[in-house]
Each structure stands twice: as C-alpha cells, then as structure tokens.
Amino acid sequence: MRQQEHAEKALIQWVKNPDGLISVTSSGNWSNTRLTVVNKQLQQFCKENHNISINWDVSAVTHVDSAGIMLFINSYDLLKSKQCKITITGARDDHKKMYHLLRKYTIKDTATAPPISSHFLRPLNSIGQKTVAFALDISAFLAFVGENFINLLYSIQHPRSIRFAAIIKNTEEAGVRAIPIVALTSFLIGVVIAYQGAVQLEKFGANIFIVDMIGVSITRELAPLITAIVVAGRTGSSYTAQLGVMKLTEEIDAMRTMGFEPHRFLILPRIVALMISLPLLIFFADMIAIAAGMLISHLHLHLSYSEFIQRLQTAVDVKHVWIGIIKGPFFAWLIATVGCFRGLQVSMSTESIGRYTTISVVNAIFLVIACDALFSVILTELGI
Amino acid sequence: MNNPVIEVSNIVTCFGNNVVHDGISLSVHEGEIYGLLGGSGSGKSTLLKQMIMLLRPQSGEISVLQQQLSNIKSIDAAILRRRWGVLFQSGALYTSLTVAENIAIKLKEYTDLPSKLIQDIVRMKINMVGLPETAASLYPAELSGGMVKRAALARALIMDPELLFLDEPTSGLDPIGAEAFDNLIIELREILGLTVVMVTHDLDSICNIVDRFAVLGDKKVIAEGSLGEVKNTDHPIIRQFFGGVRGRIREQHGK
C-alpha cells in the first residue's frame, strides 16, 4: 500500500571503498514531500566529488515520483559533467520506465539571456521600460483622439448618422442619475467652506464677507472640480467597464464586422452626453453649495437669507459662474475620452477590466485637476 | 490491479425539485481509464464534482482511494486532495499567475523543495504535455484554447497524482490536438500508473482510450462496461448515441 510508504523518508548514504570507488546507496520513499534532507546531502556530495567512479545502488528505493527522479537526473548530470563514472544498479523496472519518460522530456539548460541583475542597472532598465511604455501610451491615446475626431467630422457631415437616442440615454445615465450624489457632495462642500470661513471671519467681525468667499470659491473652482471628480469616479469608470466587457465578449468586434463603427455608435454618444451633462451638473452643484453656505451662515453667523442674497448679487460677478460652467465640457471631454480609451484597451482577461477601470479613474482625476490648474493660470494671466 | 479506486453507491442528487441522480452506482478500478458519458444535463459533471468533494450528494456513498467522502475528516480530505489532479473543462488556470507559476503552485505550497528543482520539474512537465518552452512565462490570457488545456493538465499532473479527473478534456480542441491529447493520456497512464476518470462526449476518445465507461441517462446508470458490452445493451439512449450518423460512420471505418 502506498499509504504506508508515505510514512518513510528518502535516504542516501555513501561509503568510500579503499580502491577509490564510492558506493552510494539510496533508499526509502523518494517522493516530493520527503526530499528535503536528501537534496541537501546530494548537493554536498556533488560539490565534494569529481573525477571518480561511483556505484549507485537504488534497489532499496520503495517509491519515487517526478520530483525524486528529477533530483536524481540533476545530480547524475552534474556528476557526469565533473568527469565521474557512474553505474546504477538495482533499479526497478517501473522506476526505470519513469526515468526514461522523464529523461525524454527533460530540457537541458540552455543559455538564455541572463536577466539584468546589477543593482545599478536595474533601476535604469525599469525607468527606460516605463518611459517607452508611457510614450507608447500617449501615442495610442493621440491615435484614439484622432480617430474619434474623424468620426466626429463624419457625423457632422452626415447628421442623420448621429445616434440621438444613445446620446439621450447616456445623458440620463450620466447626468440625471448623478443628481443625488452631486447634490449630497456639493451640499457638504458648501457646509465645510461656510463653517471654515465663518470661524475665521467672525474674528474680524467681517461676517458679511462670507458671501463673497462662498460665492466666488464655489462657483469658480470648487463646484466644477468636485462635480468633475464625482463624475470621473461614477461615469468614467462605468464607461471603461462597459466598453471593457463589450471588448471581452467580442461585441465590439461583432459591431465592426457589421459596419457599425464603435466610435460612432458607442464612444461619441458617451462623450457628447457627458459634455452636455457636466455643465448642467456644475450649475446644479453651484446652487446646492451656495444654499448650503447660506444655511450655515444663517445658523452660525445669524446672517439672514435676504441679506445673503442681496450681498451675493453685488459680490459675485456672473463671470465666475460662467467660468465654472465653461470648464464643464472640457472636464467632461477628458473624463469620457479617457474612460472610453481605457475601456477599449481591455484585453483577454477579466482581471484587466479592473485594472483599466482603476487606471481610467486615476488618469481622469489627474487630467481634470491639471486642466483646472491650466484654466487658473490662463484666466489669471488674461485678467479675467 | 483490480481493486476499486472509486466506488459510487446509490447516489441521489436533487437541485430543488429537479432530481439529477436517482440511485447511481458504479466503480472505477485501479489503472483504468474510465469514461462518464451522457447527454447534456444527465449529471455527469455533477457526479464528477461529487467525486472531488465540490458537491455533496443528498444520499448515498462515494469512496475515493479507500476514503469515504460522506464522513471524511478535514485532515484526510487535505491528504486526499494532494493525491489527485483535476483538469477543469475551461482549464481554470489562475489568471494572475504565469503558466509556470500555475503549474508549480502545488509543489510550492506542499513541499519544501528548492525552487531550482521545482523549476526543473515544471519545465519537464511543460515539455511532457507538449507545450513550447516559451509558454512558461506567458499568462493564461495569452494562450490558445488547446494550450490552456495542456497547461491545466500539466498543473494537474505536477504532484504525480494517483488519480486524474478530466472534465471534457478534448472539447474545444481540433481533431489533431484531441488525438494527441488522448495519446498523451494513454502514455501517462502506462508509465505513471494513473487511474483516469473522464467526462466526455467525444466518440473518438471513447473508442480509442477509454477502457470502461458508464452511460448516464434517465437519472440512472443505463450501462457500464467496455465498449462492446455497452453497445450490446438495448436502450434507446444507447442506440441513439451509437446509432447516430457519427456512430455509424465510425462503424463503417471498422472501428
């Protein structure tokens, strides 16, 4: 019974005969879980001996598996390469058979390119690889944007090919359905700004300036940025996942073979829908955040609602609101384009959907913030 | 050579109100290649899953390698799981690991062999199942269907199991690949003394490599035995199976 054999260990012993011949005896169970000691002994043995004759008796081996044979083959080859003469005695037929089978399939160590191992070179190598990957990524993105633009031109020339139904459906998904979460976040942002401002302004008795602070910061910067980040997390990721799954299930390939260009049928409607929704969401966020600020001013600074609104009209130029809203389409384009681009990069494995969704959200948020910074610089330079 | 390795007796399985098995009994002997046949929904894959302890039957007893599965202790179950290899229909390779890592994983977890030796064993197994050496560093997503099957077989064989379960090993392979796969399994059985249990639809596999098989249908085992014995059983399902166009063509070719 194999069960009982499992109880014993693999063993190896050797004695040096007076005539220089070494007799090696191996015994016991040479299967994968029992080889630890033997492996060390054999390594030791191979290191110590070269250019000698060895008589290896394997008759007492009760059971052997591929790991055992492999260990034997490795040691045998190593000793052979050191000019040892080896005779094997007492091998059982089934063990011999197995040896020949494994020998047939054993691969000789071939000289493969050694991996870069120097501690000095490895970081350089990885920097180089990352740089190339980054450059390829950028060029793929530019190609995607170019293809998208060509399809946009085609759609403008052939207005009947525009997928209005898809645009409306996506606007509902990305805009209308996002209202609750945008309302909640912008309300909280309004509360936070009002609280922080109120504490500071109260020290100077400049309570009324809370309105200027809330009005300008919310409409010009915070509402667009926060809304875009929420939308990037919500809609950008869902674009990547949707297109990624369609890519995996070969739906996109099927569409191409039927002549439905995915850019026109899937991607443009999503980009256009988000470019419509985001400015509207930003305007909505403006209102909610200012209302939250108004509420906190009333509770904390005892500023009445009518005072607040009156001050708001004089303190905040309409241009601030417009600047905030104008940013919307730009942010939306970035989020939707990156989301769709990453979605189409998904390939082969389900795991890559998760990976690209994460990349898409991280990219989109980064680009939105970078774009916002660019707006700030340009608009300030222009004196607006 | 004739002690039963797997004994299934009076298995009853239901999913809700749907009875899949109603009193199934069969036995697999040591060293044979045993086929499980049946139409879609006849419960062959379910039976296989019960044998490898993924599902439990409602009643009845399965014993694998002299262990009764219904009241097996968790430590015995752990030992039993190391003594068999399973090839899933879709390969079920871990997508986050390379082919070599997939194949090596059991050796890495269960033994303390040096990683160099594990690498050698893995490369040998890769070569044995007929994968190119370059496949070792690929991820499962980069493999073709046939290569996935081969990699999964190498993974199932890594611990030199006594028992090998194959769930439709040749489905999705081209005829040449399927034949090579069949031959590989025969060769491995010869040399490693494997006992193989396979679920299959493939008439070629049944004729060429399976020693004995059971046909499931009507919630029961309709017939069990070698090809000749089963063909002589008079049952509509068996007549359909071997009397269909594919079966008759095979007959004319004298096999």
Interface residues (C-beta under 8 A of the other chain):
Chain A: R2 S31 N32 T33 L35 T36 N39 D65 S66 A67 M70 L71 N74 D94 K97 M98 L101 L102 Y105 T106 I107 S347 M348 S349 T350 E351 S352
Chain B: T95 S96 L107 Y110 T111 D112 L113 P114 L117 D120 I121 R123 M124 K125 N127 M128 E133 Y139 P140 A141 E142 I158 M159 D160 E162 E187 I191 L192 G193
